[in-house]
């Protein structure tokens, strides 16, 4: 009797797009499964993990450094470095340390200053990020979505034009559309190459108009995803944002992304099915936020497949549970891609 042939498995290449705490949560969970050496590829399911990070932040320390030194905003890049670092506790304490006083120093984080200094030394921000990643031996690669100094601009529902990510977040009004200034922002060649080689592209979670969509507005990014071999997965937000995504369902989020990029961008959507506890719910509603409605029927009508899970982290702040989200991504997408 012949033995059945063994199913051949290959570790997968993943690209994650976003910004803010959402992208860091995804990276922090997946990094433990990245094979950094050839022999680890026999046991670990991910051969490459690349983060593509939005660069429209213009507030706080990042905004000040951007204006004074004409560098890309380092804040979200810094957070991704910490999330992907081997010794996250030590590097996190160092990179997130904010100077409490000092003329010109107060409010700046060490990580932001480190990246700004290295950018001036190397003469190139993407190169500074690459060198920093090598020095810190992070478990993955990090790319700004564009090397251009871009500004985010929004047209609100009442026709008002608001310029700058910080002002957009503060507006508390529904957003009709956002775009980058300059409009034709060039992507890094490494970003497009990473997407072409990816088996899995993850988008979100994160602020719809200020973390997710800006990455997809960079030229060729959406088109490259659509024409790649990768399975593209949108990780839906848990809560709406006051004003800009008020009363948005998961399907509304997807439609907004499609309107700014390409229809059919996603193959799957990851949706939380766990209810938000009453104390948190009341507090968020008082601020004008509410749980994002699942709208599974609408997703089906849009031709989208979806995976649901209990993804809520039990805490005062409503966030994705890192361990649960990672487990779902591994079981539903990473291991499935390995068997192809």
C-alpha positions as CSV (number, residue, x, y, z in Angstrom):
1,X,0.0,0.0,0.0
2,X,1.5,3.3,-1.1
3,X,1.8,6.0,1.6
4,X,0.0,9.3,1.0
5,X,2.2,12.1,-0.3
6,X,3.1,14.6,2.3
7,X,1.5,18.0,2.0
8,X,4.3,20.5,1.2
9,X,4.2,23.7,3.3
10,X,6.0,26.9,2.8
11,X,6.3,29.9,5.2
12,X,4.4,33.0,4.0
13,X,5.4,36.5,3.3
14,X,3.1,39.2,4.9
15,X,2.7,42.9,4.3
16,X,0.7,44.9,6.9
17,X,-0.5,48.4,6.0
18,X,-1.7,51.0,8.5
19,X,-0.5,53.3,11.3
20,X,-1.1,54.1,14.9
21,X,-1.8,51.5,17.6
22,X,-3.7,49.2,15.3
23,X,-0.7,48.4,13.1
24,X,1.5,48.0,16.1
25,X,-0.9,45.4,17.6
26,X,-0.8,43.3,14.4
27,X,3.0,43.4,14.2
28,X,3.5,42.7,17.9
29,X,1.5,39.5,17.7
30,X,2.9,38.2,14.4
31,X,6.6,38.9,15.1
32,X,6.9,35.8,17.3
33,X,6.2,33.6,14.3
34,X,8.7,35.2,12.0
35,X,11.7,33.0,10.9
36,X,14.8,35.0,11.0
37,X,17.1,32.1,10.1
38,X,16.8,29.4,7.4
39,X,16.5,26.6,9.9
40,X,13.6,28.4,11.7
41,X,11.6,28.2,8.5
42,X,11.0,24.5,9.2
43,X,9.0,25.5,12.4
44,X,7.8,29.1,12.0
45,X,5.1,30.0,9.5
46,X,6.2,33.5,8.4
47,X,9.3,34.1,6.3
48,X,9.0,37.9,6.0
49,X,6.9,40.5,7.7
50,X,6.9,44.0,6.2
51,X,5.1,47.0,7.6
52,X,4.0,49.9,5.3
53,X,3.3,52.9,7.5
54,X,1.4,56.1,6.8
55,X,3.4,59.4,7.0
56,X,0.8,62.1,7.3
57,X,1.1,62.7,11.1
58,X,1.5,66.5,11.8
59,X,0.9,66.7,15.5
60,X,2.9,66.5,18.7
61,X,6.6,65.6,18.6
62,X,6.4,64.1,15.1
63,X,4.8,67.3,13.7
64,X,7.4,69.6,15.4
65,X,10.3,67.5,14.0
66,X,8.6,67.4,10.6
67,X,8.3,71.2,10.4
68,X,11.7,72.0,11.9
69,X,13.9,69.4,10.2
70,X,11.8,68.6,7.1
71,X,11.8,64.9,7.9
72,X,9.0,62.4,7.6
73,X,7.0,62.1,10.8
74,X,8.8,59.4,12.9
75,X,6.1,58.6,15.5
76,X,4.3,55.7,13.8
77,X,7.6,54.3,12.4
78,X,9.0,54.4,16.0
79,X,6.0,52.5,17.3
80,X,6.5,49.8,14.7
81,X,10.1,49.4,15.6
82,X,9.3,48.9,19.2
83,X,6.5,46.4,18.3
84,X,8.9,44.4,16.1
85,X,11.9,44.5,18.5
86,X,13.2,41.4,20.2
87,X,13.5,43.1,23.6
88,X,10.4,45.2,23.4
89,X,10.3,46.1,27.1
90,X,13.8,47.7,27.1
91,X,13.6,49.3,23.7
92,X,10.0,50.5,24.4
93,X,11.1,52.3,27.5
94,X,14.0,53.9,25.7
95,X,12.2,54.9,22.5
96,X,9.0,56.0,24.1
97,X,10.8,58.1,26.7
98,X,9.7,61.7,26.5
99,X,11.8,64.5,27.8
100,X,9.9,66.3,30.5
101,X,11.8,69.5,30.3
102,X,14.5,71.4,28.4
103,X,14.4,74.1,25.8
104,X,13.4,72.4,22.5
105,X,13.4,69.0,24.1
106,X,10.3,69.0,26.2
107,X,7.6,66.7,24.7
108,X,10.0,64.9,22.3
109,X,10.4,61.1,22.5
110,X,13.9,59.7,22.3
111,X,12.9,57.4,19.4
112,X,11.7,60.4,17.4
113,X,14.9,62.2,18.0
114,X,17.0,59.1,17.2
115,X,15.3,58.6,13.8
116,X,15.5,62.3,13.0
117,X,19.2,62.4,13.8
118,X,19.9,59.3,11.8
119,X,17.9,60.7,8.9
120,X,20.1,63.7,8.8
121,X,23.3,61.6,9.1
122,X,22.3,59.3,6.2
123,X,20.6,62.0,4.2
124,X,17.6,59.8,3.6
125,X,14.7,58.9,5.9
126,X,13.9,55.5,4.5
127,X,17.6,54.6,4.7
128,X,17.6,55.8,8.3
129,X,14.7,53.4,9.1
130,X,16.5,50.6,7.4
131,X,19.7,51.1,9.3
132,X,17.9,51.5,12.6
133,X,16.0,48.2,11.9
134,X,19.3,46.4,11.3
135,X,21.0,47.9,14.4
136,X,18.0,47.0,16.6
137,X,17.6,43.5,15.0
138,X,13.9,43.9,14.6
139,X,11.8,40.9,13.4
140,X,10.6,42.4,10.1
141,X,11.0,45.3,7.7
142,X,9.4,48.8,8.0
143,X,8.8,51.2,5.1
144,X,7.1,54.6,5.0
145,X,4.4,54.4,2.3
146,X,6.1,57.3,0.5
147,X,9.4,59.2,0.9
148,X,7.7,62.5,0.0
149,X,6.6,65.0,2.6
150,X,2.9,64.7,2.1
151,X,0.0,66.4,3.8
152,X,-3.5,65.0,4.3
153,X,-6.4,67.1,3.2
154,X,-10.1,66.4,3.7
155,X,-13.4,67.6,2.3
156,X,-16.1,67.4,5.0
157,X,-19.8,66.7,4.4
158,X,-20.6,70.4,4.5
159,X,-18.0,71.2,1.8
160,X,-15.4,72.6,4.2
161,X,-11.8,71.8,3.3
162,X,-9.6,70.9,6.3
163,X,-5.8,70.5,5.9
164,X,-3.6,68.4,8.2
165,X,-4.2,65.1,10.0
166,X,-4.5,66.7,13.4
167,X,-7.1,69.2,12.2
168,X,-9.1,66.5,10.4
169,X,-9.2,64.4,13.6
170,X,-10.4,67.4,15.6
171,X,-13.1,68.4,13.2
172,X,-15.8,66.0,14.5
173,X,-17.6,66.2,11.2
174,X,-18.4,63.5,8.7
175,X,-15.7,63.2,5.9
176,X,-16.7,63.1,2.3
177,X,-13.2,62.5,0.9
178,X,-9.5,62.8,1.7
179,X,-6.5,63.2,-0.6
180,X,-2.8,63.7,-0.4
181,X,-1.0,66.9,-1.2
182,X,0.8,66.6,-3.5
183,X,-1.8,64.4,-5.2
184,X,0.6,62.1,-7.0
185,X,2.7,60.8,-4.2
186,X,5.4,58.4,-5.3
187,X,5.7,55.0,-3.5
188,X,9.0,53.5,-2.4
189,X,10.0,50.8,-4.9
190,X,10.6,48.5,-1.9
191,X,6.9,48.9,-0.9
192,X,5.7,47.8,-4.3
193,X,8.2,44.9,-4.4
194,X,7.1,43.7,-1.0
195,X,3.5,43.7,-2.1
196,X,4.2,41.8,-5.3
197,X,6.1,39.1,-3.4
198,X,3.5,38.8,-0.6
199,X,1.3,35.9,0.0
200,X,-0.9,37.8,2.5
201,X,-1.7,41.6,2.7
202,X,-3.3,42.9,5.9
203,X,-5.0,46.3,6.1
204,X,-6.0,47.7,9.5
205,X,-7.2,48.1,12.1
206,X,-6.8,51.8,12.5
207,X,-8.3,55.2,11.9
208,X,-10.1,54.9,8.5
209,X,-9.3,58.3,7.1
210,X,-6.0,59.1,8.7
211,X,-4.2,55.7,9.1
212,X,-5.7,53.3,6.5
213,X,-6.7,55.3,3.4
214,X,-3.6,57.5,3.2
215,X,-1.4,54.4,2.4
216,X,-3.8,53.4,-0.4
217,X,-3.7,57.0,-1.9
218,X,0.0,56.6,-2.7
219,X,0.4,55.9,-6.4
220,X,0.3,52.2,-7.5
221,X,-0.2,50.8,-4.0
222,X,-3.8,49.7,-4.5
223,X,-3.2,48.6,-8.1
224,X,-0.3,46.5,-7.0
225,X,-2.3,44.8,-4.3
226,X,-5.2,44.0,-6.7
227,X,-2.8,42.5,-9.3
228,X,-0.6,40.6,-6.8
229,X,-1.0,36.9,-5.9
230,X,-1.7,37.9,-2.2
231,X,-4.9,37.3,-0.3
232,X,-5.9,40.8,1.0
233,X,-7.6,41.0,4.4
234,X,-9.2,44.0,6.0
235,X,-9.2,43.9,9.8
236,X,-12.3,45.9,10.8
237,X,-12.2,48.5,13.5
238,X,-14.1,47.9,16.8
239,X,-15.4,51.4,17.4
240,X,-16.5,54.3,15.3
241,X,-14.7,57.7,15.6
242,X,-16.7,60.7,16.7
243,X,-17.8,62.7,13.7
244,X,-15.7,61.3,10.9
245,X,-17.0,57.7,11.0
246,X,-20.1,58.2,13.1
247,X,-22.7,55.4,12.6
248,X,-20.4,53.6,10.1
249,X,-20.8,49.8,9.8
250,X,-18.0,47.5,8.7
251,X,-19.5,47.6,5.1
252,X,-19.4,51.5,5.3
253,X,-15.7,51.3,6.1
254,X,-15.0,49.0,3.2
255,X,-17.0,51.2,0.8
256,X,-15.1,54.3,1.9
257,X,-11.8,52.4,1.2
258,X,-13.0,51.3,-2.2
259,X,-14.1,54.8,-3.1
260,X,-10.6,56.0,-2.4
261,X,-8.7,53.1,-3.9
262,X,-10.0,50.2,-6.0
263,X,-13.2,48.1,-5.8
264,X,-12.5,44.5,-5.1
265,X,-9.4,45.3,-3.1
266,X,-10.2,42.8,-0.3
267,X,-10.8,39.1,-0.4
268,X,-11.7,38.8,3.3
269,X,-12.8,40.9,6.2
270,X,-12.1,40.1,9.9
271,X,-15.0,41.1,12.1
272,X,-15.3,41.2,15.9
273,X,-18.4,39.4,17.2
274,X,-17.8,40.1,20.9
275,X,-20.1,42.8,22.5
276,X,-18.5,45.8,24.3
277,X,-19.1,45.6,28.0
278,X,-21.7,48.2,29.3
279,X,-19.3,50.4,31.3
280,X,-17.0,51.0,28.3
281,X,-20.0,51.3,26.0
282,X,-21.5,54.1,28.1
283,X,-18.2,56.0,28.3
284,X,-17.6,55.8,24.6
285,X,-21.1,56.8,23.7
286,X,-20.7,59.9,25.9
287,X,-17.8,60.8,23.6
288,X,-19.8,60.2,20.4
289,X,-18.4,56.7,19.6
290,X,-20.1,53.4,19.2
291,X,-19.4,49.8,18.2
292,X,-18.9,49.3,14.5
293,X,-21.9,47.3,13.3
294,X,-21.0,44.0,11.7
295,X,-23.3,44.3,8.6
296,X,-22.5,40.8,7.5
297,X,-25.4,40.7,5.0
298,X,-24.0,43.8,3.3
299,X,-20.6,42.3,3.1
300,X,-22.0,39.2,1.4
301,X,-23.9,41.3,-1.1
302,X,-20.6,43.1,-1.8
303,X,-19.0,39.7,-2.7
304,X,-16.8,39.6,0.4
305,X,-16.0,36.7,2.5
306,X,-15.6,37.3,6.2
307,X,-14.3,35.7,9.4
308,X,-15.7,36.5,12.8
309,X,-14.0,36.1,16.2
310,X,-14.0,37.2,19.8
311,X,-11.4,39.8,19.4
312,X,-12.1,42.3,22.1
313,X,-9.5,43.0,24.8
314,X,-11.0,43.3,28.3
315,X,-9.7,46.6,29.5
316,X,-10.9,50.2,30.1
317,X,-10.0,51.1,26.5
318,X,-11.6,49.1,23.7
319,X,-8.8,47.5,21.7
320,X,-8.2,44.3,19.7
321,X,-6.9,41.5,21.9
322,X,-3.4,40.9,20.5
323,X,-3.3,37.2,21.2
324,X,-6.8,36.4,19.9
325,X,-6.3,38.4,16.7
326,X,-2.9,36.8,16.1
327,X,-4.4,33.3,16.6
328,X,-7.2,34.0,14.2
329,X,-4.8,35.4,11.5
330,X,-2.6,32.4,11.9
331,X,-5.3,29.8,11.7
332,X,-7.5,31.4,9.1
333,X,-5.0,32.9,6.7
334,X,-1.3,32.2,7.4
335,X,-1.5,28.4,7.7
336,X,-4.0,28.3,4.8
337,X,-1.5,30.1,2.6
338,X,1.3,27.8,3.7
339,X,-0.6,24.8,2.3
340,X,-1.2,26.2,-1.2
